[in-house]
Amino acid sequence: MKKLIKIGWRTLRSPSGYYSLGFLVLGGFIAGIIFWGGFNTALEVTNTEEFCISCHEMENNVYEELKTTIHFTNRSGVRATCPDCHVPHKWTDKIARKMQASKEVWGTIFGTIDTREKFLAHRKTLAQNEWTRLKANDSLECRNCHNFDYMDFTEQSERASQQHSDSLATGEKTCIDCHKGIAHQLPDMEGVEGW
Amino acid sequence: MKKQLVFILLAFSLFSLVSVAADNEVATLRDQTKIEDQKKPEIIPKVINKDIKRKRNYPMQPPVIPHTIRNYEVNINNNKCMTCHGRQRTEESQAPMVSVTHFMNRDGNFLAEISPRRYFCNQCHVTQLDAKPLIENEFVDMHSLMKKRNSAEK
């Protein structure tokens, strides 16, 4: 036993003394592909709507609410799934968000919002998390689809085009400042700016 | 003899009932489509979204909403309409403020906030659809009536 550990340690310390360089390079390359690919595949699995609504907290509350909105069904059939709005697309931001989401795993295990009542009690905090995030990144997840440069103001209603060319164009406001509650129902908005 | 008469009367009334039911002229949403058929759904008209104020048909008419209100929440938590039409919000939104009558309670006292009995905007204020009226509207407002009478008197 002791001998086995010793051999193992020696191999780890100087693998090139025991294996050929070609084997190590090639083996490392292949192992890299497998681990990195596996990691990213697993990451992408958690980035699907099916994964999100596999928890009843998501399926029975927020997903049901999304169904009634224009982001779920509309004339052109382009729709937003959960990760489109709730997970950043850029890799580093995505990993940061995923690390944050480990708290959501904790929530699932201990049933923080496992009834409608508990969910409603937490709704304001949850909503505020998302508003803060979108405010901080200038509504990046909105802009992944809604590109300001390609917005045709003549196609918008007069009121909309005016507000978009005033507040949005100057950067004074960002999407989420006005468009709260477009995909899910709102919490009690007491004390929220603009309400 | 009497029994026979009663029977005939009964049969006759039953028959007339059946015939009435057969050519039922009551307009329903199904438009007398046979029960086994599926009626072709009507095209859903679009909500008028021009932001242009409409004339009121009589002075007390609640003004109609000239924009879409899809997914606007008016419930125990929020009143989306008030984020533009509320007193504190009108400077920024340039939307018309809710009328002062909305601050009055039923005894005519003014409250600081919208009175609970006026909270649910859609009870009185509605959007307009880009659709042909189902029946002709023969409403004539008081102003036109008076105008007509005055010109007749002259």
Chai-1 contact restraints between the chains, C-beta under 6 A:
chainA,res_idxA,chainB,res_idxB,connection_type,confidence,min_distance_angstrom,max_distance_angstrom,comment,restraint_id
A,T69,B,N71,contact,1.0,0.0,6.0,A-B,restraint_1
A,S157,B,N49,contact,1.0,0.0,6.0,A-B,restraint_2
A,E158,B,D51,contact,1.0,0.0,6.0,A-B,restraint_3
A,R159,B,D51,contact,1.0,0.0,6.0,A-B,restraint_4
A,L186,B,E73,contact,1.0,0.0,6.0,A-B,restraint_5
A,L186,B,N78,contact,1.0,0.0,6.0,A-B,restraint_6
A,D188,B,N77,contact,1.0,0.0,6.0,A-B,restraint_7
A,M189,B,N78,contact,1.0,0.0,6.0,A-B,restraint_8
A,W195,B,T83,contact,1.0,0.0,6.0,A-B,restraint_9
